[in-house]
Structure formats: structure tokens, C-alpha cells
Amino acid sequence: MATRNMYQTEVFHRGLNKYRIVKAASPYELDQKARALKAQWDQQWARIVEREEQKKNDANSDAYAKELSQQAEDMQVALDTILINSLYPDDLDLNEFKKFSIFSEPYPQQPTLFMIPFMPIRSDKKYNPSPPFLARLSKKKMEEFEKYHTTEYEKDFSQWKTDSYFVDISNRTITQNYETSVKEWNKRRLDFDQSQTAKNQEIDLLFKQYTQGKTESVENYFRLVLEKIELPFSYSKSVEVEYDSMSKTIIIDLFLPVIEDIPNLKNVRYIKARKEFKETYYPDSHLKKKYDDVIYQIVLQTLNYVFSLGSKYNLVDSVVVNGKVSTVDKSTGKSIEPYVLSVNVAKAAFDEINLEGVDATAWFKSAKGVSAASLANVTPVAPIVTMSREDKRFVEGYEVTESLDDSVNLAAIDWQDFENLIREIFEREFNVNGGEVKITRASRDGGVDAVAFDPDPIRGGKIVIQAKRYTNVVGVSAVRDLYGTVLNEGATKGILVTTSNYGNDAYTFAQGKPLTLMNGANLLYLLEKHGYSARIDLLEAKEILRG
């Protein structure tokens, strides 16, 4: 089964005024990707700040402008040689993914115990002073003198016993707390070491199973390989990989850079009279041609990595690369992720290519790749081979609509019947455009009752559907949950369907988000649209469900 990017987060940089949605298959990987992107942007911002500082110094500004011009020239050369500079890929260095950290939490500090007070002794000088002269003259006074100091001793001894008791209790508590903290520290250290060992063993197992051609390991291995490829410029890269061990075919869904990601600076001059830098850029015609060449080089580079590394264990006979971009539809202002190219290449055909001299654009056409004449136009294309939509959560649905008529109260039907009804009616809605809808297991849906797949390259994608057979108003919490599910599933849209209605706070939260809220009236209209009739009576349903 293909590795899915189930998690995503938003990354901002105020200085650069940049924004990206980063996706990944796990929280750890998502954190690593987000950190890497932030680091790239921080470096870019640091260079901009440095450049601004350079403006203040005329003596160095001219040299700095020449340095920037040289960097711009070097960048254009680097763009032209993306493929040439990556002809001999290396296997993954598994140690890069392993952890060899030392448990850094300090060992609990030995506590300081309270001092036990000195025990008074009857023979101490304090209780046996020399009697005064007058006391020595009278037996009675001597007895009183002795009795007084005996009483003082007994008082001090009693106080000592009390103080010693409480000091002992305090010290025992301190010692017990310390011993507990040591045990907890040792447990945390053991958990840390075991977790690190388990993670490293997982990585070793990944490589072992990769060499054996195990599907999931092959997918994970090549996803890691492709995501680590470095380019002369930065962009938010995302890769999905699916492997068919029977045909030894790898399908790659690869997010490509958009034309705005390609460096287009030609040279920089410093104008001393105005104390400013003058930047010159290549014309749009040059940039569009350069963009196409860069993209097709990336496709060849991707193929080369997969075929070269896969050949060591005879894992790959053919590769499909489906390239898509994350951009904005200028006609609607909405974010879209259309496929812009697709190519299917057999290993035998790839081995015939002289990568050191090939023209990437000409090769793509000869390989019968699918794309627009100019990639910069972002013209959607249908992938030659698409990834499967297998999901272990999906189960077989059953028909419900055939039993519907005006006597059926949707708010009172069995909840599983309701979920299957929603799946069925949306399947009819999406089938018009070749889409499909699948229902999920009730015990493992994670907030998903059904998933629709709309193949439309612009407005389509993965759509999460939740069904709420409610008799009360649906609050904002259900809408928040739906939005979180949309993000976690990497879906393009979420639809919440209920037999009742929504509160104002629910509608307010949904504004501006890829969410559709359908109430009971909307549901009845959708059923009628597809030739079915039913009714919704919330009061009657409450009585039935209460009984």
C-alpha cells in the first residue's frame, strides 16, 4: 500500500513573506520537514539581511554586487546541470536516520539530609555545674540545685527525642523521594535507550526488507531517497511512492517546483549615486524555457535514482512519474494541486539513454510523456498510471436507497444504514465525473465515515465525508473535528451531512475553510435529485430513539 502523507502543518516566514503547507506520513517526519524548511528560509532571510547591511558600506558594495552577479551566474549553470551532477546516486546512509543520542537528563542530585541533634547526656557539663557557695552550705539547697539541673536535662532530653523523631521522618521522606526519583530516572533512561534501539532496529529492518522486495519497505526506502535529493534551489518537496512487486513497477507522485521557485536573477550592479543595488532579471521567455528544462531534468534525475538503486536488488522494471504542483487557480483564487506531467518508462528503454548528453525536454517528448507545451501554463493532465486507492479502513457497503419512500424517517433509521445511505447517494453524485466513494469501518474510522475520490484535476482530489444522524443541533465541535480530519487525511475538502441542522458557531467556523455543511433539507434535496424520496421528522425520531 502506498505511503500516505497523513499529517500536515503550516509554515510561515514573516521576513520573506512566505507560506507553505508541509505534508508527511508521520508526526516525526512532519516536524523534520517543517524544521528543514524553516532553516532554509532562515538562511535566505539571513542573506537578505546581510545584503541590506552591505548597502550601508559603499566600499564593499561594488564587490558585493559582483559577488551576487557571480552567484547568479553560478546558479544558472547549476540549473543547467541538475542531471549531470547527480548521475551516480548513492544508497541511503542508514546512520543518518538512526539515533545515537546519549540520555541527557542529569542524574538526580543527592539530597542533603537534616542533621540529627546531639543527644543530651546527664553527665554533660551543662547539667553538672559547680554549685554556688551558699548551696553547698545547705543540704536542702543542694537537693534543689541537683533537682533543677536534672529537670533541665529531662526537658532537653525530651525535646531531643521529639526533634530526632521529626528529623528522622523528614530524612526518611527525603530519602524515599530521592530513591523514587532515581528509579524514575533509570526508567526514563531505559525507555530512552529502548526507544532509540527500537527505532534503529526499524531502520535496519527497513533496509533488510527493502533488499527482499517487501512492498512497504521499497516504498518507504525510495520515498526517503527521493526526498533527500538536493537541488540548487529550495522548494517544498513532497513524494508519494507506490510499489507493485508483481510487475516491479514503481509509481511516484512528485510535487514539482512552480516557476516562481526558479531563480531568475541575471546580475546585480551597485549604483553609488543612489546607494542602491540594481538587479536585472532574465526575460519571461527565458525563464519559461529554463523552467521546462529544470522540471524535465528533475524527472530524469528521479528515474535515474530509482533505476540505479533498484537495479542492485532487481527490484524495478518500470517507473511512472506523475508530477504535480501546488499553486493557485488564478480564475478562482483557490489553492489547487493539479498533475502537470506524467511519464511511464521501462528500465530497458531508460538504459539506452546517454544521460551525460541528453536534452531532457526532447527526451520527455520522445518517451511519450504527457504534459502541456509549456509547463509554466499549469495545464492539468491525467496521469498515465494513477496510484491505487486501497485503504485498510474501507469496507463493502450495501444498498439502502431501494428501501426508501415517503414513510422512511431518516432521523430514526439505523446509524449504519444512514452511513451507507450517505455513501450511496454521494457515489451517485460523484460517479457523474468518474469518481468513487468508499465507506470505512465504524470501529477504526478516526472520524471518517466515507471517502470520495474526485478525479477532476482542478477541483477534485480526496474528500472526507462524515455522517451525523442527529436529532439535535450540530455544534461547532463536530465541525472542528471534521476540519482536523481533513488536515490529517491530506484531503482537499470535508463534507458534514446531518439529519438536523447546525448552530451559528458551526457555520461561522466553516467560513473560508474547505468545508461543506449539509443539513437535513440539503440531504432530502440531494436524494430527490437522484430520484429518491424520504422524510425527516426530528420529534418522531426522538420518541423512537428514546423508546
DOLUM-290414 format. One line per field, with one value per residue (C-alpha): residue number from 1; residue in three letters; x, y, z. Coordinates in Angstrom, 2 decimals. Example, Ala and Ser with C-alpha at 12.3 -4.5 7.8 and 13.67 -1.06 7.14 Angstrom:
REM residues 2
seq = c(1_2) $
type = c(ala_ser) $
east = c(12.30_13.67) $
north = c(-4.50_-1.06) $
up = c(7.80_7.14) $
***
This chain:
REM residues 547
seq = c(1_2_3_4_5_6_7_8_9_10_11_12_13_14_15_16_17_18_19_20_21_22_23_24_25_26_27_28_29_30_31_32_33_34_35_36_37_38_39_40_41_42_43_44_45_46_47_48_49_50_51_52_53_54_55_56_57_58_59_60_61_62_63_64_65_66_67_68_69_70_71_72_73_74_75_76_77_78_79_80_81_82_83_84_85_86_87_88_89_90_91_92_93_94_95_96_97_98_99_100_101_102_103_104_105_106_107_108_109_110_111_112_113_114_115_116_117_118_119_120_121_122_123_124_125_126_127_128_129_130_131_132_133_134_135_136_137_138_139_140_141_142_143_144_145_146_147_148_149_150_151_152_153_154_155_156_157_158_159_160_161_162_163_164_165_166_167_168_169_170_171_172_173_174_175_176_177_178_179_180_181_182_183_184_185_186_187_188_189_190_191_192_193_194_195_196_197_198_199_200_201_202_203_204_205_206_207_208_209_210_211_212_213_214_215_216_217_218_219_220_221_222_223_224_225_226_227_228_229_230_231_232_233_234_235_236_237_238_239_240_241_242_243_244_245_246_247_248_249_250_251_252_253_254_255_256_257_258_259_260_261_262_263_264_265_266_267_268_269_270_271_272_273_274_275_276_277_278_279_280_281_282_283_284_285_286_287_288_289_290_291_292_293_294_295_296_297_298_299_300_301_302_303_304_305_306_307_308_309_310_311_312_313_314_315_316_317_318_319_320_321_322_323_324_325_326_327_328_329_330_331_332_333_334_335_336_337_338_339_340_341_342_343_344_345_346_347_348_349_350_351_352_353_354_355_356_357_358_359_360_361_362_363_364_365_366_367_368_369_370_371_372_373_374_375_376_377_378_379_380_381_382_383_384_385_386_387_388_389_390_391_392_393_394_395_396_397_398_399_400_401_402_403_404_405_406_407_408_409_410_411_412_413_414_415_416_417_418_419_420_421_422_423_424_425_426_427_428_429_430_431_432_433_434_435_436_437_438_439_440_441_442_443_444_445_446_447_448_449_450_451_452_453_454_455_456_457_458_459_460_461_462_463_464_465_466_467_468_469_470_471_472_473_474_475_476_477_478_479_480_481_482_483_484_485_486_487_488_489_490_491_492_493_494_495_496_497_498_499_500_501_502_503_504_505_506_507_508_509_510_511_512_513_514_515_516_517_518_519_520_521_522_523_524_525_526_527_528_529_530_531_532_533_534_535_536_537_538_539_540_541_542_543_544_545_546_547) $
type = c(met_ala_thr_arg_asn_met_tyr_gln_thr_glu_val_phe_his_arg_gly_leu_asn_lys_tyr_arg_ile_val_lys_ala_ala_ser_pro_tyr_glu_leu_asp_gln_lys_ala_arg_ala_leu_lys_ala_gln_trp_asp_gln_gln_trp_ala_arg_ile_val_glu_arg_glu_glu_gln_lys_lys_asn_asp_ala_asn_ser_asp_ala_tyr_ala_lys_glu_leu_ser_gln_gln_ala_glu_asp_met_gln_val_ala_leu_asp_thr_ile_leu_ile_asn_ser_leu_tyr_pro_asp_asp_leu_asp_leu_asn_glu_phe_lys_lys_phe_ser_ile_phe_ser_glu_pro_tyr_pro_gln_gln_pro_thr_leu_phe_met_ile_pro_phe_met_pro_ile_arg_ser_asp_lys_lys_tyr_asn_pro_ser_pro_pro_phe_leu_ala_arg_leu_ser_lys_lys_lys_met_glu_glu_phe_glu_lys_tyr_his_thr_thr_glu_tyr_glu_lys_asp_phe_ser_gln_trp_lys_thr_asp_ser_tyr_phe_val_asp_ile_ser_asn_arg_thr_ile_thr_gln_asn_tyr_glu_thr_ser_val_lys_glu_trp_asn_lys_arg_arg_leu_asp_phe_asp_gln_ser_gln_thr_ala_lys_asn_gln_glu_ile_asp_leu_leu_phe_lys_gln_tyr_thr_gln_gly_lys_thr_glu_ser_val_glu_asn_tyr_phe_arg_leu_val_leu_glu_lys_ile_glu_leu_pro_phe_ser_tyr_ser_lys_ser_val_glu_val_glu_tyr_asp_ser_met_ser_lys_thr_ile_ile_ile_asp_leu_phe_leu_pro_val_ile_glu_asp_ile_pro_asn_leu_lys_asn_val_arg_tyr_ile_lys_ala_arg_lys_glu_phe_lys_glu_thr_tyr_tyr_pro_asp_ser_his_leu_lys_lys_lys_tyr_asp_asp_val_ile_tyr_gln_ile_val_leu_gln_thr_leu_asn_tyr_val_phe_ser_leu_gly_ser_lys_tyr_asn_leu_val_asp_ser_val_val_val_asn_gly_lys_val_ser_thr_val_asp_lys_ser_thr_gly_lys_ser_ile_glu_pro_tyr_val_leu_ser_val_asn_val_ala_lys_ala_ala_phe_asp_glu_ile_asn_leu_glu_gly_val_asp_ala_thr_ala_trp_phe_lys_ser_ala_lys_gly_val_ser_ala_ala_ser_leu_ala_asn_val_thr_pro_val_ala_pro_ile_val_thr_met_ser_arg_glu_asp_lys_arg_phe_val_glu_gly_tyr_glu_val_thr_glu_ser_leu_asp_asp_ser_val_asn_leu_ala_ala_ile_asp_trp_gln_asp_phe_glu_asn_leu_ile_arg_glu_ile_phe_glu_arg_glu_phe_asn_val_asn_gly_gly_glu_val_lys_ile_thr_arg_ala_ser_arg_asp_gly_gly_val_asp_ala_val_ala_phe_asp_pro_asp_pro_ile_arg_gly_gly_lys_ile_val_ile_gln_ala_lys_arg_tyr_thr_asn_val_val_gly_val_ser_ala_val_arg_asp_leu_tyr_gly_thr_val_leu_asn_glu_gly_ala_thr_lys_gly_ile_leu_val_thr_thr_ser_asn_tyr_gly_asn_asp_ala_tyr_thr_phe_ala_gln_gly_lys_pro_leu_thr_leu_met_asn_gly_ala_asn_leu_leu_tyr_leu_leu_glu_lys_his_gly_tyr_ser_ala_arg_ile_asp_leu_leu_glu_ala_lys_glu_ile_leu_arg_gly) $
east = c(0.00_1.27_2.72_0.25_1.02_-1.49_-0.17_0.37_1.23_1.57_4.97_5.33_8.24_7.33_10.55_10.31_6.51_6.48_3.90_3.86_1.76_4.11_2.84_4.32_3.49_4.21_4.42_8.19_8.75_6.42_8.46_11.72_10.35_8.96_12.26_14.22_12.01_12.26_16.03_16.17_14.05_16.09_19.23_17.58_16.49_19.98_21.43_18.88_19.71_23.40_22.83_20.98_23.90_26.22_24.26_25.49_29.08_29.96_33.49_32.30_29.04_30.51_32.43_29.33_27.27_29.87_29.75_25.97_26.27_28.73_26.38_23.52_25.65_26.68_23.04_22.11_24.90_23.69_20.17_21.53_23.48_20.99_21.00_24.75_25.59_23.52_24.35_25.77_23.39_24.48_22.43_20.84_23.20_21.01_23.04_21.61_18.21_19.37_19.68_22.83_21.97_23.05_20.36_20.99_18.79_21.09_21.15_19.09_21.16_21.93_19.80_21.15_19.67_18.82_21.39_20.24_20.71_23.22_21.71_21.98_23.87_23.28_26.97_27.35_28.84_25.65_23.76_26.61_27.81_29.68_27.14_27.29_28.83_25.53_24.05_26.95_26.13_22.60_21.64_18.18_19.53_21.92_19.00_17.08_20.15_20.51_16.79_16.74_19.51_18.03_14.77_16.63_18.28_14.99_13.37_16.26_16.25_12.50_12.92_15.80_13.63_10.90_13.32_15.10_11.78_10.75_14.25_14.18_10.75_11.89_15.08_13.17_10.80_13.69_15.49_12.37_11.70_15.27_15.13_11.87_13.39_16.38_14.08_12.06_15.26_16.52_13.19_13.26_16.83_15.87_12.81_15.00_17.59_14.95_13.07_16.28_17.29_13.84_13.96_17.38_16.23_13.25_15.65_17.79_14.65_13.51_16.70_16.66_13.07_13.83_16.55_13.99_11.49_8.88_6.32_6.04_9.80_10.51_8.00_9.50_13.06_12.55_10.44_13.34_15.81_13.83_13.08_16.80_17.78_19.20_18.59_20.35_17.23_14.70_11.02_8.52_9.09_6.69_6.86_4.45_5.57_3.60_5.25_3.78_6.08_4.44_5.21_8.18_6.63_7.05_4.55_5.81_3.64_6.13_5.43_7.42_8.57_6.45_8.02_8.27_10.67_13.25_16.00_15.88_18.45_20.87_23.21_23.48_25.07_25.72_24.61_26.77_24.92_21.71_23.39_21.28_21.63_20.19_19.02_18.50_16.39_16.10_13.01_9.90_10.61_14.00_12.50_9.75_12.25_14.56_11.64_10.68_14.27_14.64_11.42_12.33_15.81_14.17_12.06_15.15_17.02_14.18_14.16_17.93_17.88_15.16_16.55_20.16_19.46_16.70_18.89_21.19_18.46_16.50_13.52_12.41_11.44_9.43_8.76_5.84_6.45_3.38_4.39_2.07_2.36_0.84_-0.37_-3.36_-6.05_-5.97_-9.58_-10.90_-8.10_-8.27_-5.38_-5.06_-2.70_-3.09_-0.94_1.09_3.07_3.16_5.57_5.94_9.45_10.71_14.19_15.34_14.40_16.00_19.27_19.55_19.70_23.05_22.35_25.52_24.38_20.60_18.32_15.75_12.91_13.47_13.73_10.40_8.62_10.30_9.33_5.68_5.34_2.14_2.33_1.36_3.56_4.74_4.73_4.59_0.97_0.00_-2.28_-3.71_-3.15_-4.43_-1.70_-0.79_-0.99_-2.53_-1.87_-4.35_-6.82_-6.55_-7.15_-7.47_-10.25_-12.54_-15.32_-18.02_-21.17_-24.74_-27.76_-30.17_-31.83_-34.02_-35.90_-36.58_-40.01_-42.03_-42.66_-38.96_-37.81_-34.07_-33.50_-34.68_-33.03_-30.16_-26.89_-25.09_-27.93_-27.55_-23.79_-24.36_-27.10_-24.69_-22.05_-24.58_-26.07_-22.64_-21.43_-24.21_-23.21_-19.50_-19.99_-21.02_-17.34_-15.88_-15.35_-15.96_-16.97_-15.93_-17.24_-14.92_-15.03_-17.06_-14.51_-11.45_-12.66_-10.81_-13.56_-14.08_-17.37_-16.71_-14.03_-14.74_-12.19_-12.91_-10.60_-11.14_-7.55_-8.52_-11.35_-11.06_-9.00_-9.71_-12.89_-13.69_-17.37_-18.87_-22.47_-24.31_-27.75_-28.68_-31.95_-30.33_-28.43_-24.86_-22.39_-19.09_-17.05_-18.19_-17.14_-13.75_-13.29_-14.09_-11.55_-8.87_-9.68_-9.37_-5.89_-4.79_-6.08_-4.41_-7.85_-8.86_-12.32_-14.61_-18.39_-20.53_-24.05_-26.69_-30.41_-30.78_-29.19_-26.13_-25.65_-24.39_-20.99_-20.64_-21.36_-19.01_-16.14_-16.64_-16.37_-13.24_-12.35_-12.70_-15.80_-19.39_-22.18_-25.30_-28.39_-31.50_-33.09_-29.94_-29.89_-33.53_-32.83_-29.83_-31.94_-34.70_-32.10_-31.19_-34.77_-35.34_-37.78_-37.80_-38.67_-37.06_-39.15_-36.89_-39.61_-40.78_-37.17_-36.53_-39.52_-38.44_-34.82_-35.83_-38.04) $
north = c(0.00_3.45_5.64_8.45_11.92_11.83_14.84_18.45_21.81_25.40_27.09_30.87_33.28_36.91_38.34_36.58_36.73_33.04_30.38_26.65_23.65_20.80_17.21_13.99_10.42_10.76_13.49_12.96_13.27_16.29_18.01_17.26_18.62_21.76_22.39_21.89_24.33_26.90_26.51_27.09_30.20_31.45_31.11_33.04_35.74_35.91_36.51_39.28_40.92_40.60_42.22_45.13_45.63_45.67_48.53_50.72_50.25_51.76_50.45_46.85_47.29_47.14_43.98_42.58_43.28_41.46_38.56_38.41_38.51_35.63_33.70_34.35_33.10_30.03_29.38_29.33_26.86_24.74_24.75_23.55_20.71_19.26_15.92_15.82_16.47_13.53_10.72_8.37_8.20_6.55_4.21_5.73_6.13_4.46_6.01_9.38_8.14_6.39_7.95_7.69_10.25_9.93_10.32_13.92_14.28_14.76_12.11_13.14_15.16_13.54_15.39_16.95_15.34_17.18_16.85_14.79_16.96_15.92_13.80_15.43_13.33_13.65_13.88_16.85_19.92_21.86_19.71_19.47_22.99_23.81_24.64_28.13_28.64_29.17_25.99_23.96_25.14_23.68_20.09_21.24_23.83_21.26_18.93_21.76_22.58_18.95_18.60_21.74_20.52_17.04_18.63_20.71_17.58_15.70_18.62_18.79_15.01_15.01_17.81_15.93_12.82_14.90_16.72_13.48_11.85_14.57_14.80_11.04_11.25_14.14_12.33_9.16_11.14_12.89_9.56_7.85_10.72_10.57_6.81_7.22_9.91_7.65_4.77_7.08_8.47_4.95_4.04_7.12_6.32_2.70_3.83_6.30_3.63_1.05_3.53_4.53_0.90_0.01_2.93_1.89_-1.71_-0.49_1.25_-1.89_-3.92_-1.41_-1.89_-5.66_-5.89_-3.41_-5.72_-8.54_-6.53_-6.14_-3.66_-1.22_-1.14_-0.50_2.36_3.88_3.43_5.23_7.93_8.70_8.55_10.98_13.40_13.67_14.74_18.24_20.86_24.20_25.99_25.20_24.41_22.41_18.88_16.03_12.49_9.56_6.14_3.01_-0.31_-3.31_-6.25_-8.46_-6.18_-4.50_-1.13_1.98_4.83_8.18_11.17_14.01_17.60_19.79_23.39_26.13_28.67_31.21_28.84_29.01_31.62_34.18_36.77_37.71_40.20_42.90_46.35_48.83_52.41_54.54_57.76_56.33_53.93_51.05_47.77_47.38_43.87_42.58_39.51_37.21_37.77_35.62_33.69_32.63_31.72_29.56_27.62_27.26_26.09_23.38_22.19_22.10_20.10_17.54_17.22_16.50_13.79_12.17_12.58_10.82_7.96_7.62_7.36_4.70_2.59_2.85_1.92_-0.56_-2.50_-3.66_-5.96_-6.37_-4.52_-2.20_-2.92_0.25_3.62_6.02_9.63_11.79_15.39_17.88_21.40_23.30_26.62_28.96_28.89_32.49_32.27_31.39_32.33_28.87_26.54_23.64_20.69_19.58_17.00_18.74_15.83_12.05_9.57_5.77_4.44_0.85_0.06_-1.30_1.97_4.05_2.14_3.28_6.96_8.74_10.91_12.94_14.29_14.00_17.02_16.50_18.28_16.39_13.10_13.65_14.11_11.06_9.00_9.88_11.77_13.72_17.45_20.83_22.52_24.85_23.65_27.24_27.43_24.84_22.89_19.85_16.43_12.97_10.66_7.71_5.40_6.50_5.26_2.76_3.90_0.93_1.71_-0.93_1.09_0.60_-1.99_-3.15_-1.06_-2.17_-0.69_1.43_3.74_1.00_0.69_4.45_6.01_8.81_6.68_6.38_8.86_9.29_10.68_7.37_4.75_2.56_4.54_2.03_2.28_6.05_5.90_3.52_5.80_8.74_6.67_5.52_8.93_10.60_7.75_8.64_12.31_11.68_8.91_11.57_12.61_9.12_9.42_6.83_6.76_4.19_3.62_2.98_0.60_2.00_1.00_2.40_5.36_8.01_10.49_9.35_7.71_7.75_8.94_10.24_10.38_13.01_12.64_16.21_17.58_21.06_20.84_17.15_15.09_13.28_14.33_13.28_12.72_12.47_11.44_12.60_11.07_13.65_14.88_17.89_20.86_20.02_22.19_23.72_20.88_18.45_20.94_21.45_17.68_17.47_20.18_18.38_15.16_16.94_18.13_14.76_12.86_15.26_15.76_18.66_19.04_17.88_17.36_17.04_15.66_15.64_14.96_18.03_21.48_23.48_26.25_29.70_28.98_25.94_27.99_30.75_28.29_26.73_30.07_30.34_26.67_23.75_22.54_21.97_21.67_19.86_19.89_17.73_19.86_19.65_15.87_15.49_17.68_15.52_12.37_13.91_14.97_11.31_10.06_9.02_10.24_10.10_12.39_13.79_14.17_15.03_14.91_11.50_10.28_11.43_9.44_6.33_6.51_7.25_4.13) $
up = c(0.00_-0.88_1.83_2.50_3.74_6.60_8.55_7.55_9.09_8.01_7.91_7.80_7.49_8.14_6.81_3.46_3.47_2.58_3.38_2.73_3.71_4.60_4.46_5.81_6.71_10.47_13.15_13.48_9.73_9.62_12.33_10.49_7.19_8.83_10.63_7.41_5.51_8.31_8.29_4.52_4.83_7.78_5.64_2.80_5.22_6.75_3.29_2.67_6.00_5.23_1.88_3.47_5.78_2.80_1.31_4.14_3.16_-0.23_-0.10_-0.20_-2.10_-5.58_-4.77_-3.14_-6.28_-8.37_-5.93_-6.26_-10.04_-9.93_-7.66_-10.09_-12.98_-10.98_-10.18_-13.87_-14.53_-11.62_-13.05_-16.39_-14.78_-12.28_-14.06_-14.82_-11.17_-9.94_-12.35_-9.72_-6.74_-3.52_-1.37_1.68_4.59_7.19_10.01_9.01_10.09_13.23_16.64_18.70_21.34_24.95_27.57_28.56_31.62_34.65_37.36_40.39_42.80_46.13_48.69_51.88_54.98_58.17_60.95_63.92_67.03_69.66_72.39_75.80_78.41_82.13_82.72_80.40_82.00_81.28_83.77_86.31_87.05_90.23_92.96_94.36_97.79_99.62_98.11_99.44_102.98_102.89_102.12_101.05_98.64_97.20_96.63_94.94_92.89_91.76_91.07_88.95_86.68_86.50_85.36_82.78_81.47_81.27_79.42_76.94_76.53_75.84_73.31_71.73_71.32_69.69_67.38_66.50_65.65_63.22_61.71_61.17_59.48_57.27_56.30_55.51_53.29_51.56_51.08_49.76_47.34_46.15_45.66_43.76_41.55_40.85_39.89_37.63_36.11_35.44_33.87_31.63_30.62_29.90_27.92_26.01_25.20_24.27_22.09_20.33_19.87_18.54_16.10_14.86_14.51_12.47_10.11_9.80_9.17_6.57_4.58_5.00_3.78_1.01_-0.33_-0.18_-2.23_0.53_-0.79_2.11_2.70_-1.01_-0.93_2.22_1.01_-2.29_-0.68_1.66_-1.24_-3.40_-0.59_0.20_-3.31_-3.12_-5.81_-6.34_-5.05_-2.35_-2.56_-0.53_-1.83_-1.20_-2.56_-2.51_-3.71_-4.59_-5.49_-7.30_-6.56_-9.17_-12.11_-10.37_-11.13_-9.03_-9.26_-7.98_-7.22_-7.08_-6.12_-8.50_-8.07_-9.61_-11.94_-9.11_-7.31_-10.13_-9.54_-12.37_-11.32_-14.11_-12.48_-9.82_-10.09_-7.32_-8.09_-5.84_-6.62_-5.21_-2.80_-4.04_-5.84_-9.32_-10.15_-13.68_-14.40_-17.39_-19.58_-19.14_-22.33_-20.97_-17.58_-19.09_-21.18_-18.19_-16.04_-18.50_-18.72_-14.92_-14.50_-17.14_-15.64_-12.26_-13.90_-15.44_-12.17_-10.32_-12.81_-12.60_-8.81_-8.81_-11.64_-10.44_-6.83_-7.63_-10.06_-7.25_-5.99_-9.25_-7.80_-10.59_-14.20_-14.87_-13.25_-13.58_-12.58_-12.05_-11.44_-9.80_-8.43_-5.54_-6.85_-7.02_-9.68_-10.92_-12.08_-8.60_-6.22_-4.66_-3.94_-6.39_-6.83_-10.46_-12.22_-14.94_-16.36_-16.46_-17.99_-17.90_-18.57_-18.80_-17.47_-20.83_-22.55_-19.80_-20.05_-23.67_-22.67_-22.57_-19.53_-19.99_-23.35_-23.39_-23.80_-21.04_-22.84_-26.10_-24.21_-22.43_-25.74_-27.27_-24.23_-24.97_-21.72_-21.17_-20.45_-21.85_-24.45_-21.69_-18.09_-16.86_-18.01_-15.35_-17.68_-15.85_-17.38_-16.49_-15.10_-17.33_-14.30_-11.03_-7.54_-6.15_-3.57_-1.28_2.35_5.05_6.62_3.61_3.82_1.46_1.58_0.99_-0.74_1.26_-1.29_-2.80_0.50_0.74_0.36_1.97_5.05_5.98_8.64_8.01_11.51_13.02_10.78_11.96_12.09_9.86_7.35_7.48_6.78_3.87_2.55_2.59_0.82_-1.76_-2.58_-2.80_-5.01_-7.44_-7.17_-7.86_-10.43_-12.93_-13.20_-12.79_-9.04_-6.37_-2.72_-0.10_3.40_6.35_9.29_12.15_14.79_13.04_11.02_13.02_12.26_8.66_7.65_3.91_1.49_-2.00_-4.79_-7.43_-10.48_-11.67_-11.95_-10.74_-8.22_-7.40_-5.03_-1.79_0.00_3.56_4.36_7.85_8.52_11.66_12.17_14.80_16.25_17.95_16.56_15.48_17.38_16.35_17.92_15.19_12.51_14.19_14.27_10.57_9.76_11.78_9.91_6.56_7.54_8.94_5.89_3.46_1.90_-0.31_1.21_4.00_3.89_7.02_6.50_9.22_9.50_11.77_11.45_12.54_15.03_14.02_15.57_13.28_10.15_11.35_11.89_8.44_6.62_4.50_5.02_2.54_4.40_3.28_5.86_4.64_6.84_6.64_3.94_1.80_2.20_1.14_-1.91_-2.87_-2.56_-4.69_-7.27_-7.77_-7.79_-4.18_-1.55_2.24_5.13_8.28_11.45_14.38_17.06_15.93_15.77_19.35_20.58_18.63_19.74_23.34_23.39) $
***
